[in-house]
């Protein structure tokens, strides 16, 4: 049997585990909001119409932050439409997703939901069809205590205390021609810089995210980041990165290597940001907000927008049903984000409910966990303390997209307070089990607490509303301690978590 080796040493760390790595995303898209988080007729709905079962699973998932209200949606959004008496709110056409937005849920309702779910809000402003003044108005509405037009409007609408939103996105994917109000890098850089400067006049301690490329495959990737940061560097804290992956043309081997692309994407953005820093002779470093990432089958029927001329409210869009291989890739992408914790300070799994999501609901009915729910929930729960700089040696295979691809990928974390260690690993082999040999010598007295593996003989098997319990991580009994080494068998196409204490 093939063997990979992993060496752990608490003296070598990358950075602290960033809780914001485990963020998610709620957009007014499909059924994410309506019949997703908000379903007033549901048996578990609270007085505000929010589903209690969704809140419960959000907590179980371990979500730390939630980005809102988009996404592509935000580039045509008038936030004022979503505040005040619901009966008086206007319905609007949403050009991004060819839908009608009733504005039943807006910023106040979103903040209410965040408090119920115990998550931190992250709000995007519209820099597509709007600009500096509208961003300032929304910031005043959210964060100023009282005594001004918009702060008093918030109070009149029922929120006496400020929402105190700390993280703000300066638009969304403004490099994309599909974006309402799409701009060149130079146009966007100027607008984002002026918006950021003005917002800091109200609150200098905001954390501001400027738009990076919406994908590493964009023709302007690299030059976009360089142009935007050359203008905005001193006014912002983070630059966004977005990436989606899916199996193409039956090439499962390349799909399982998706984290290689994420690694390169992160490293290229870091290199560009640091080059701008060097040219400007600054000490401040720009970090990454990887605020959209997931598996998304963009060409699937679920992603086709209405074509019959209708503008429906909350149509079923982007409702991918995930399989075991998808969950392994999601787990591997989290490995990539963790090992770059020195520069990735925030991330958002897109999205939370129904829309390419780990949580699925029936309108007024049942709720269930997709396969992708489990690696996210377990990593969020047990990745604590510091990310270790591990030494990994793995056999490799050839893939069409990435050439020589290691069959095993892994990361580890250690809590310096308790000594607890968590190892997260994937086996990308399509057919072969591998042994992961973990060197524990530097960890001192430590014992195996738990070993869970998500795998299935059919990597394309997926969970459903009628069966969400078959495809879950289960105890891996093929693990044994041999002195200062721990050897665990990793089935093909699998994700595994080891916990030691």
N, C-alpha and C positions, 0 to 999 in steps of 0.2 A: 504494500500500500504506500502511495506517495505521502511524503511528510513535509510539512512546513514548520519552521521554528519561529518562536516569538520570545524575545528577551525583554524583561521588565526591570526597570531600576528607578526607584523613587527620586534619585538624585537628578534625573534628567526629565525636565518637564517642558511642555510647549507653552502653556498659559492656563489660567483658571478656566474651569468649565463655565461657559456663559449661559446663564439661564435663558437669556433671550434667544439662544439658538433654537429653542423649542417653541417658537412662535407659530401662529397660523394666520389665516386670512379669511375675511368675510367680505364678499363683494355682492352688490346688487346684480346678480347674474343667476339666471335659472331659478332653482329652488333653494339656493343657499340661505336667503333671508326668509322669504315667504314659503311656508310649510317646512322650512329648515329650522332656523332658530326661533322663528315667530309663527305660531299656529294657534290663535286664540281659542279655537274650538277643541283643541286636544285635551284629553283627560288630565294630563300633567301640567297644563298651562297655568302660569301664575296670573296675577291681576293685571299684569302688563302684556299678557299674551305670549310670553316666552315659554317654550317647552322645557319643563323640568327635566325630562329624560335626556335632552340634548345637553343641558347644563351639567348633568351628572357625568355623561360620557366625556364632555370637554375636560372636566376635572380629572377623570380617570386617564385620559390621554396625556395629561400633564402639560397642557398648553400654558405658556408664560405670557405671551403678547398676542394681540390680534390686530392685523392691519385692516383698515376700513376707509372709505367705502369702495375702493378699487385701487388697482385694476383699471382696465379700459373704461369702465363705467365713469370713473371720476373725471375724465377729460371732457365730459359734457354736463356735469352735475352742478346744479344750483342748490347749495346746501340750505338756503333759506326755505326751499320748498318742503323740507323735511322737519320743520319746527313749528310749534304752535298747535292750535286745535286740529286734530286729525281730519275732522269733517271739512275743514276749510283748505286743506292742502291740495295743490293742483296735481293732476296726473300729467306726466310728460313722456314724450317719446325718448327711448334710450337707443341712440344710434349705434352704440357699441355692440349690443346683443339683439338688436331688432325686436325690442320688447317695449311694453308700456310699464313705466314706473309709477305706482300709485302714491309713493312717498308716505306710506303708513308708518314705516320705520325710518327714523332720521338720527341725527347725532345724539339727541338726548336719550332716545330709546337705546341706542347702541351703548352709551355709557352706562345706562341702567343694567343692560345685559352683562357688560364687562364686570360690573361689581358683583352681580349674582354668580358669575362663573369664576370670579377671582382671577381675572386676567388684566394685563396692562393694555390700555388702548394705544394704538398707533394710527394716526390719521393722515390721509393724503389730501392735499389741496389741488384744486383744478387749475393747472397751468396750460390747458389745451385751449378752451374757449374763454377762459377768464385770466385773471392776473394778480398783481400785487394787492390791489385794494380788497378784492374778495377774500384773499388769504388772510389779510389783516382783520377783516370783519369776522371771519370764522375764529381766528385766534382770540380776538376780543370776547366773542360770545362764549368760548370755552374756558378761558383762563383768567380773565379779569374779574375781580371779586364783585364789584358793583360800582354804580355812579356814572356809567356811560351807557350810550344807547343800546349796544348789543349785550353788554353784561346785564343790564336791567331787563332786557327782553328775555334772556335766559331765566332770570329769576321769576319774571311774570309767567313763563312757561312751566314753572314748577321746580326748577333746579336752583335752589338758593346758594349752595356752595359751588365754587368754580369746579370745572371738570379736571383741571390741572393736567392736561395732556402734555407729556414731555417729548415724545417722538413724533416728528412730522416729516412726511414725504413731499418733496417739492415736485409734484406731478407724477406721472406714470408713463414709462416706456415712450418718452417723447421722441426717441430715434425711429420709432416704427411708423411707416406710411399708413398703417391701419388705424392709427391713433387720431381721434378727433382733435384738430389743432396741431397736428404733427409739425415739428420744427427742425431746422438744421441745427447742428451742434452749436454754431455761433449764436443763432437766435435764442436757443434754449438757455445757453450759458448765461447770456445777459439777463434774461428774465428771471432765471433761478437765483442768480446772484443778488439782483435787486429785491426779489421777494425775501430771500434769507436775511439780507441786511435790514429790511424794514421790520420783519418779524422779530428780530433781535432787539430792535428799539423798544418793543413792548416787553419782551422777556429774553434777556441775554443768555440765559442758561438752557434754552431749548436744544434738543438734539435733532439736527437737520440732516435729512438724507437727500442727496442730489441724484438725479437719474443717471445711471450708467447705461450700458447697452442692454437691450432686451434679450440678448442671446449672443454667445460667442461666435455664432455663424453669421451675424449681421455684417454686411459689406463695410460698414463704418466702425466696426469693433476696434478698439485701440485708439484710433484717431478721435473717436467721439469722447472717450474718457479723457484723453490728453487735452482736447479743446475745452471741454466743460470745466475740468479742474484748473486749467490755466487761468480761468476767469473766477471760479467760485471757491477755490481752495481755502482761502482764509475765512469764508463765511459758513462752511459746512463741516460736518463731522464724519459723515459716511457717504459712500457711493453705492448705489444699488447694483445687484446682479440678479438676473433671472435665467432659469434653465429648466427645460422640460425634456423628458426622455420617454421613449417607447420602443418596443420591439418592432423592427421593420423587416418585412419580407422573410419572416421566419428565422432571422439571424439572432437567435437567442444568445449565442456566445458574446457577440458584440454588445447587446443590450445589457448583459450582466456586468460588462466593463464600464458602464456609464460613469461611475465615479472617477475614472481616469480623466474624462472630459471635464468634470467639475473641478478636479484638482488643477488642471491646466488653466481653466477659466479663472479661478481664484488667483493663481500665481501670476497670470498675465495682468490682471487688474491691479494687483499689488505692485508689480514692477512698473506699470504706467504711473500709478499714483506716487510712488517713490521717486520716479524720474522727475515728475513735476515738482515735488518737494525739494529735490536737489537743485533744480534750476532756479527755484525761488529762494533757496538758501534758508529754508525754514526748519524748525525742529518738530513741529506738529506733524503727526501722521494721520492720514485719512484711512479709515477702516471700511469694511464691507458690510452692507446690509443685504444678505442674500434673501430678499423679501418675496421672491416667488421661486419655488422649486417643487417638483413632483414628477411622477409618471403621468403622462397625458397622451392618450391616443388621439392626436389632433385630426387625423383623417377618418375617424370612426363616425358612424351615423349619429351618435349622441352629440357630436360637436357641430352638426349642421344647423345653421340658423334658420328661422322660419323663411320660407320662400314663396308662400302663397299670398303675399301682400298683407298678411295679418300682423298685428303688433300685440301679441298676447301678454298677459300678466303672469310672470313667474312660470314660463314654459320649462319643461324638462330638458335641460341642456347640459352637456359635458358630464353626463352621469355614467362615467366609466365604472365597470365592475372589475375589481382587481383580483389577480391570481397570485399564486405563491411566488412566481418569479418577480412579479411587480413588488411584492413585499420585501424580497431579498434585495432588490435594487434600492428601495426606499431606505432599508437598513444600512446599505452600503453608502448611500449619499449622506446619511447622518454621520457615518464614520469619517467621510471626507470633511464635513463641516467641523466636526470636533477636532480633527488633527490640524485644522487651520484656525483654531480658536485665538491665536495671537493676533489675527487680522480680521476674522469674521466675528463681529460683535453682536450680530442680530440675524435671524433668519425666519422665514415664514413659509410653512408648508401651505401650498395653495391647492385646494381650499379646505375649510373645516367640515362643511355639511353638504352632502348631495352632489355638489359640483367638484369633480375629480377629488373626492374626499374620503377620509378614513371612516366617517360616520354617515350612514344613510338613514333616511326616514321615509315612512309612508305618510301622506297627508292625513292627519287625524288619527294615524294608526301606529304601527310598530316602528321600532328603531333597531339598527343592527350595526355591528362592527365589520368593516372590510378587513382583508388580510393585512393591508398596510397599517392598520391601527396598531398592531401588536409590537413591531419593532420600534415604532415611535414612542409608544407608551412606556415600554420597558427601558429604552435608552433615556428618556426624560426622567424616569424615576430613579435610575441607579447610576447615571453618570454624574458623579459628585466630586467636588474637590478640584484636583488638577488633572489636565490631560497629560499623559506620559508620552515622552518621545521614545517610542518603541523601536526595537530593531527586529525587522521581519524579513525572513528569507523564505521564498515560496517557489515551487515549480511553476512553470508558465505554459501557456498555450498560445497559438496564433489565432488572432481574430481579424476579420475583414476590416474593421474600423480602426483598431488600435495596435495592430501588429502583435508583438509579444506582450501577453497580458498575464500578470500573476494570477494564479488560481485562487489564492487566499489573500484577503485584505482584512486588516484588523486595526483596532485602536484600543487603548486602555485608559482608565481614569483611576485616580487614587485619592481618597479622602484623608488629608494629613491629620485630621483630628482623631479619626478612628482607625486608620490603617486599612479600611475596606477598599478593595480593588474590584473593578468591573472590567471585563474584557468583552468586546463586541467584535465578532468575526463573521466573514462570509466565505463560502466555498462556491466559486464560480464555475467549477467543472460541471459539464452537462451529464456526465456518466460515472465519474469516479468519486468514491469517498476518499477523503484525505485525513491524515492525522495531524493535528496541530499540537506541537510540542512546546509547552510554555515553560521557560526558565524562570523559576521563582527564587533563586538564591539570594538576590538582593532585597527581597521583601521580608526576610526574617521569618518568625513563627506565624504562619498563615495557613488557614484551612479552607477547603472548598465548601461553600455555602449552598450553591445552586448552579445547575447547568441546564439551560433551556434551549431547544432548537426548533425552528420553524422550517419544515421541509415536507415534501410529499412526492411519491413516485411519479405523479403527474404534475410538473411545474406549472401547467396552465390551468390547474384546478382552482376554482374561485369560491368564496363564501357567498351566501345569499341570505335573504330575509328569513328563509325557512331553515337554514343551516349555517349558523355562524360559529359553531363550536367544534367542527371537525378540523378546520385548518387553523389551528392555534399553536403557539409554542408549547412544546411538551418536554418533560424531563428527558434529558439525554443520559442514558445509563452507560454509554460507551465512553466513560471517562475514568481515569485512574491516576493515582498519585504514585510516583516512583522517586522517592527521596525529595530532591529539590526541583523536581520536574512534574508537570501535570500534562498528561496526554489525553486528548479528546478527539474522537472521530467525528468529522464533519461530513454529513451526507452530501451528495451532489445537489446543487442549486439550493443552498440552505443559508440561513442566518442563525447565529448562535450567540448566547450571552452566558458568560461565566462570572459568577460572583464569589469572591474570596474574602474572608474576614479573619 
